[in-house]
Amino acid sequence: MADDHIRYDILTQDALRGVVRKVLSEVEKTGLPAEHHFFISFMTHAPGVRMSERLLAKYPNEMTIVLQNQFWNLSVSESAFSVGLSFDGINETLIIPFTAMKGFFDPSVQFGLQFDTKASSAAAPVEAGDEEVEANVADAASAAPDKSASQAEKPAATEAEKVISLDAFRKKP
């Protein structure tokens, strides 16, 4: 078999991450439509991920967040997104590069994507100075939840490093 010098694996993963980027950008502008909500799994120690030491201790490798009823200050840039969530009653701001994502699932329509984190490791990590995300982090860290927003976050999986199999959410014939 010939070597893949074009790196279709990386191109495909980038395209799929672009789908998530587009969806989150729309939610940033207009909020969650209808019954849509998202499970987003990511590697907690991936380059560019920013979260509190408390959460890193609880989720040393992987974490799944849910964007549904109670989240705030969602900010999407080309390489990452930031979001405010509450964990055990404590407000936190997470910055998650798209290259750190392992999975995205919208159970309202049975849509899911799984990402090859090995292929993405060859891609460039998010820059520490990503202006769009960084500009919103200071606001997000100090802001209280927007009670007028109809979106909410349910705390992430109660067990550290819980992996959600997307097959579990798919309709069976």
Secondary structure as GFF3:
##gff-version 3
##sequence-region A 1 173
A	DSSP	alpha_helix	8	30	.	.	.	ID=ss1
A	DSSP	beta_strand	38	43	.	.	.	ID=ss2
A	DSSP	alpha_helix	53	58	.	.	.	ID=ss3
A	DSSP	beta_strand	62	67	.	.	.	ID=ss4
A	DSSP	beta_strand	72	76	.	.	.	ID=ss5
A	DSSP	beta_strand	80	87	.	.	.	ID=ss6
A	DSSP	beta_strand	90	97	.	.	.	ID=ss7
A	DSSP	three_ten_helix	98	100	.	.	.	ID=ss8
A	DSSP	beta_strand	101	106	.	.	.	ID=ss9
A	DSSP	beta_strand	111	114	.	.	.	ID=ss10
A	DSSP	alpha_helix	117	120	.	.	.	ID=ss11
A	DSSP	alpha_helix	131	142	.	.	.	ID=ss12
A	DSSP	three_ten_helix	166	169	.	.	.	ID=ss13
###
